[in-house]
Each structure stands twice: as C-alpha cells, then as structure tokens.
Amino acid sequence: MKKFSYVVDNPMGVHARPAALLAQLCVNLKSAVVVECNGKTASGNNVLQILALGAKKGDTLNVSAEGDDEEAAISQIEELFNGEFTEKEEYDVLKVAFFGTKDYDRTFFSELTKDKGPGTYNCDIKYFSVRLTPETASLAKGYDAVCIFVNDEAPRQVVEELAAGGVKLILLRCAGFNNVDLQAAKECNIKVARVPAYSPYAVAEHAMAIIQEANRRLGKAYNKVRDNNFALSGLLGVDLHNKVCGVMGTGKIGQCFARIAKGYGMTVIGWDAYPNQALVDEGLLTYVSKDELLEKADLISLHAPLIMGEGGTYHLIDADAISKMKDNVMLVNSARGPLIDAEALIAALKQGKFHAVALDVYEGEDANVYTDRSDEALHSSITARLQMFPNLVLTSHQAFFTREALQAIAVVTMENARNFNEGNDLGFAECKAQ
C-alpha cells in the first residue's frame, strides 16, 4: 500500500470539478484508492462520495492506493492534486438547457454544477423532461448551450432555431452524433461536443450479458421456475468455448467485447474500416473481410458507428449480409439500431436463421427509448414484431447504464462545457462536418 497526504489550499475546498477529475482518474486505475478526511472515507472512484467528505481549505486529505499500480497511482493523483486542485481564474456562468432529463441525470449533473466560482464548472442547468425536437427547440431560447442525448433530434430546422435563440454549443452526453446536422451547426457557428468514450466496459459487458441470455434462454428459464416448472424443454443453448466470435467495429467497445469473448475461449476475428494492427500484434484478433467474418462467425457483435451515405454503415446487416451467415448464428447489437435492417432481420427470424439474437438498440426504437409504454398496445410496430420471437432478447438502450458510465458521461460533458466556456480546444470531443 502507498500513501500520501495533501493539505487543501483552494479557498473553495474540494469542489465538484477536482472531485470529478479524481474519480475519473481512479476509475482507470487497477489499484483501490481510498480518500480520508476528518474521519470520513470515500472510494477514490466515486465522485459523490468524494464530495460528501466536505473537504475545506486547510483540511488534510489522506490518500491510499493498494494494488498492482499503486506507486504509479499515487504519482498520478499527486500530480492531479498539485494542478487541478489549486485556485483557478473565474469565468462567466454558462447557461445550459438540458433536454430529456431523467432522475439519474440529476444525480450527477446537479452535484457537478452546484458550485460557482474560480475553477468550477460554472454552469447553470435548466432541466427539461421533454426531448429536443422541432416542437421543443424554442425552450432553449436565451441559453448558451443545450445538452442532449441519443434520442433527441437536432436536424437543420432545430439547429437553426437554436442558433436564432442564442445557443452556441450543443453538448451530446453520449458518443453518437448522427442525430445532429453537423453541416447546419457549422453554418450557424455552433460547436458540437460529444463524450467519445465513457465506459466501453459497460457496453461490452451488457452485449455479452444479453446474448448469453438469448443463447441460454434465461428469461424463459426464470419464468418457468417462477411457475414451479423445472423442465428443461425449450432451454437448449450452445457453448461459446471454441466458437468463432466476429467483432464488427474494433474501437474501444469492440476491443472490450473481443477480450470478453477471448476469455470465454473463443477465436476472435474482426472487421473494421480502419484496422488496428496493435490488436493483431497482441494476439487478440485477426482481421478479415466483411464477407469472411459473416461466413465464419458463430457469434457476431456490432460495435461500429452509424455512418450514413455511400460506403457507410447504415444497414450494415441487411438481407444479403444475413444470407452469408451460418445457420444458427448468434447476433448482438449494442451500437446503433440502423446498423441492422429490421425488416431483413424479422424475415430471417421467421425462417429460423438465428439461434439467438440480442438487441439493446434496433431500428424503430425511438418512440420507446426511456419511455414507459406499459399501458399502451404496440400493435404492429417493429418492437411488437421482434417480441414475437422466443430466441430474441430486447433491452431498452441501457448498455451504457452503469454508475461508472453515468459518472464519466457527466464529467466529460461538463469538461466539454468548461473548455468551451474558457475558450479551450475541445479536442477529440468536438464533432465537425466533413
């Protein structure tokens, strides 16, 4: 175990921004970090616990790290303390209209923005429960920025109305940005910033969880046992060990999924428009053509971005792609719904093509995302038709939904807001028109 102590010298104490940066640093460490102050302790990777310490100027923070990288961990934390924990210049407050608000959004964003003053995020957030759409865009009038999610809409009409109302920044609290007209934003002099990576582990782990639920028929098994039915009929699955896993899109999330599949004893093959030779060199996967992956894989997991137009990834999995797959293949999508042609998928499911399909996202999901429709009949919607198949599992766009991911989304989003407000480069977070 390595330890060190730090006396808080910032007049504002340990406010939200340094606490957030410390938590995000610790999330990526192998060592367990504990922070103690005035008899109270906090896990170093939990921003809410760090803030609950209430550390003021003159208080002593006792930090310990225990694990494989404890020495490097303490060194990185000391560097952070001597940089971001010190007093900063004061800037004007950025007014943000926050659309599609849920209770869990407030948990983190409200804590991060409650402080105002030098070195803080200096943001005032107005929460709206409605999504951003052409009908609700007028609510952002008079705000400097809007904060939106995957199911909000920012086509040209909305972007132009935002600009007319004074908005200069669109903050995406997600990685995807296909719901924003970037060319319109450029023309309107509106910056667009996203969260390039929050918790790739969260998404990859969920993808494996739901494909295993579909493979081993866990939902059906649970319901049978609840009815005191202990028969195994209808529950037959397959081993993943010694099977071939095809990963389409080998960015951070795809890499995480590949490592999970490797842990199951699978042979991993990958397809990507921009192959990463380092993954080949370490022995994680072998790159193949799209057609070869479709033909060889027993399990296919989608992790590509949604790119429209010629040569893009829209309907990456269509009727032709499905026809090239093995019979009884398994397919999971935790990336973007329109990567799969829903009509082609349904037709293939009717023909018994798949052993198991698991979808956290799917074409036609927009009206359902984060909405309680339990009192409604879905009639002939894509959702209702997909739910007919006993070998298919649907979840509601929740792959990202872990404490670590929500914390990271809030922190990176507010860092983007701060960088914009202070005139700093948005770096990899900025989304630009081609």
N, C-alpha and C positions, 0 to 999 in steps of 0.2 A: 504493500500500500504506500502511495506517495501523498504527501500533504503539503499545503501551504496556507498562509493567512494573508488577508488583504483588508486594509482599512479603507472604508468607503470615503472618498473625498469629494464626490459630486454633491453640490448643495441640494439636489433633488433626490438623493439617495439612489437605491437600485430601482429605477423606474422601469416602465414596460419595455423600452427598446433594448437596453443591455440585458435584461432578463430573457427576452425573446432570443437574442443572439446567443446567449449562453446555452439556452435549452436546445437550440438547433445544432450548436456545436456538439453538445453531449449526445444527441441522438445518433450522431455518426461515429461515435467512439465505441470501441469494444469494452472499455472499462466502465464500471459502475461509478458514477460521480455523485457524491453527496455534499450538499452545502449546508453548513450550520451557522446560525446567527441568533444570539441571545436565547439560547436553549431550545430553539426550534430548528427542525431539519427539513430539507427539501431534496427531492431527487433532482439531479442536475439536468435531466432531460425533460422536465415538466415545468413549463413557464408559469402555470397557475400556482404551483407550489412555491416557486422562487419568489413570485410577487407576494405570496402570503407571508413570507418571512418579514416583510415590512422593514427592510434594512434602510436605515437613515444615515446621513452624513456622520462620520465618526464611529459607526458600528463596525465590528470586525466580522468578516466572512471567513469561516474555516472550511477549506475545501479539501476533500479527499478523493483519490481515484484508485480503484483497485481492479486490476485486470491485465490483459496481455499488453496493452499500450499505455499503461498508467503513467510512465515517465513522459512520453510524448503528449499525453492528455493534459497533464499538469502544465507543461510548457505552453501548449496552445491556449489553455484557459488563462494563464498569467498574461500572455500577450494580449488576449481579448480584454482583460481587466485593465491593463495599462493603456489601452486605446479607447475602446467604446464606452468604458465606464467613467471616463473623465468628462469634464464640463465641455459643452459644445455651444456653438453660435445659435442664436434664436432666429427662427424664420416665421413667416406668416402662416396662419392656420389654413389648411386645405379643406374645403367643404366637399364632402363626398355623398352622393345619393347611392344607397346600397339596395339593389333590387333582388327580389326573390329570397327575402330573409327567412331563415329558419332559426329555431331556438339555439341549435348548436353553433350557428354562425355568431350569434351574440356572445356566446360563452367566451370565445377567444378574441374576436374583434373589439368588443367593448372593453375588455381588460387592456388590450394593447393601446387603445386610443383614449383612455380616461385621463392621461396626463397631458398637460400642455406646458411648453416652455423649452428652454435650450436642450437639444439632444433628444427630445421626444419625437414621436411620430407626427405630432402637431396636426392631427386630423380631427374634424368634426364629422361624425357619420349620422345621416338620417336614414333610418331603416324603413324600407317599403316591402310589404309581403308580396306584392304583385311582381310578376316578371316584367322585364323590359320588353316592350312590344311597340308597334306603331301607335297603339292606343294609349300607352302609358308613358311614352317618351317625354311628354310635356311636364311630368313630375320633376324632371331633372333641371328645369329652368332655374337659373341662379346658382347652380352648383359648379364647382371647378372640375369635378370628376364624377364618373359613375363606376360602380363596382358590380360586375355581372358574372353569371355562371353559365354552364353549358347549355341550359335550356332557355336562356334569354335570347332576344332577337335584335341584331344590330345591322340590318341591311342599309342600303344607301338612304332610304327615306328617314330611318331612325337616326343615322349618323348626322345627316344634315339638320335634323331638328335639334339634336343635342348641341351641335355647333352654334346654331342660332340662339340657343339658351345660355351660351357661355361655357359649355363643357370643353375642356382642353385635354382630358385624359380619360381613356377607357381602361379600367383595371379588370382584367379577367382573373378570377380566383380559381383557375383551372389551367390545364396545359393546352387544351384545344382552343383554336381561334377561328374555326371555319364558320362560326355564326356572326362574324364581324366583317363588313365590307371594308377591307384594308385600303383599297384604292380611294373610296369615298372619304375615309379617315385622313388619308394623306392630303387629299384636295382641300379638306376642311381644317387642316393643320391640327388634327387631334392625334396625340400619341396613344399607342395601344401597347399595353404591357401584360404579360401572362405569367403564370407560375410554371416554368419549364419542367421542373421536377419537384414533387412534394414527398411522396413516399412510393417509389416504384415497388417496394416490397409489399405494400398494402394491395396494390392492384394485382400483382403476380400471384400472391398467396390466395386472393379471392378467386382468381381464374382457376387455379388448381383445385380449390375447395369445391367450386360448383361443378366442374367437370367430373370430379370424383363423386359428387352427389348424384349426378346424372348416370355415371357409369355403374355405381353400386346401388342405385335406386333407393337412396337413403330416405328421401321424402316418403316414398311408398312404404318402406320398411318401418319408419316411425309411426305412420298412421295405422299400419296393420297391428303392430304391437299395442298401440293405444286401444285397439278394439279386441285385445286378447287373442289375436290371430298370430300364431308363431310359425306358420308355414312359410317356407322359403320360395314358393312359386312366384314367378314374376320378378325375382330379385337378382337374377344371374348377371354378374359383372365379368370383367376381364382384368387380368394382371396388367399393370403398366410396365413392370420389370421386363427388360429385354425387348420392349417395343420401340418403335421409332417415333420420336416427337419432332414435328415440324413447326418452327417458330417463324412467323411471317412478320418481320419488323424486329430488328435486333438492337434497338435503343436500350435505354436503362431498364424499362419494364420488361422488354423481351429478354434481356440478359438475365434478369432475376428469375423469369419463368424457366429459362433454359437451365439455370443452376438447380432449381427445384426438380425439374424433370431428370436432370443428371443424378440427383440424389435418390430418385426412385429406381435408378438403374437403367434409364432409357438412353438410347442413342439419339443425339440431338443433331438435326440438320436445320439450316437457316436460310432464309431468303430475305434480301434487303437491297434496295436501290443503291445503297452505299455500304458495301460490306466492310466489316471491322476486322482487319487482319489479326489484331491482338487477341480476339476471341478464338481464332483458329490456332494461333501460336500457343495459347494456354491449354488447348485441347478441349475447350468447352463444346464446340460445334464444328460442323463442316458446312460451308456454303454450297448450295446447289441452285439450279434454275428453278423458277416458279413451278414449271410443269413437273420437274423431277420431285420436288417437295410434295406436290399434290398426289403424285403417283405412289410415293414410297411411305408417306407418314401414316401411322396408325392413330395419332393424335395431332391435330392442327390447332395452334393457338395464335390468334391475331393480335398483333401489337403495333400495327402500322398507323401513321397519322392519316386522316381523311384528306385527300387531295383531289379536288375536282378537276375536270377537263381532260384533255388528251394526255395519255400516259400517266394519269393519276391513279388513285386507289379506290375511287368510287366503284362499288360493286366488284371489288377485287375477287370476291367469291360469287360467281354467277353460275348459270346453268352449265356453261362449258367447263368451268373450273370444277364443279361438283362431279361432272361426268368423268373426270380424270382421277378422282379419288378412289381409294379402295372401298369395297363394300364393307359395311360395319365400321366405318371410320368414326372417330370422335372429333368434334369441332367445338371450340370455345372462343367467344368474342367478348373481351373486356375493354376494347379500344373505342371504336366508333360504330354506331349502328349501321350506317350505309355502306360499310365495308362489305356487307353481305346483302345480296339481292333477296329480300324477304320472300318474294313470290317463288323464286327458284328454290329457296330453302324449303318452303312449305310443300312444293311439288315433290321434292326429293324425299322429304319425311313421309309423305303419303306412300311413296314407292318402297319404303323400308331401307333407304340407302344408309342411314346412320345407326350406329349402336347407341350413341349418346350425343346430345347437343346441349351446350350450356351458354346462355346469353345473359350478360349483365347489361348489354346495350343491344338495340335492334332497331331496324328501320320502322318508323311509325310509332316510336315510343314517346314522342314529345309531349303529347297531351297527358301522359301518365306520370312523367318523372316528378317525384316528390309530391304527388297529389293523392289524397285519399279518395278513391272512387268506389269504395266498398258498397255503397248504396246504389250504384249505377249498373245497368246492363251494358256490357261492352259490345254486344251484338256481333257483327261480322268484321270487327276490326282485326288488324294483324295480330294484336295481342291475344284476342279471344281464339283465333285460329291456331296460334302457336301453343296455347294452353291445352289444346286437344290431345297433344302427343305425350304419352307416358314416359318416353325416353328423353324428354326435353325439360330443362330447368331454366326458369326465368328469375332473375333478381332485378331490382329497380335501380340501376345505375348507382350501385353502392360500393363498387370495388375500392374506391378511394377512402371509404368511410371508417377510418381508424383515428384514435386520438392523436397519434404521431402525424398522420397526414393532415388532419384539420389544423393542428398547431403549425405545421410547415406552411400550409396554404395561407393562413393568417399572417404569419411572419413575413413570408416572401412578398405577399400582396402589399403589406404596409411598407416594406423596404422599397418596393417599386414606387409607391406613393411618395415616400420621403425623397427618393432620388429625383423624381420629377419636381417636387416642390423646392428642392435645393439646387436645381439646375445641373444635377449629375447625370452621367451617361446611364441609360437603362440597361446597357449590356445585352446579354443573351435573352433577357426577358422581353425586349422590345420586338413587336411584330410589325413588319413592314410589307408594303405592297411590292410585288415582284417588278 
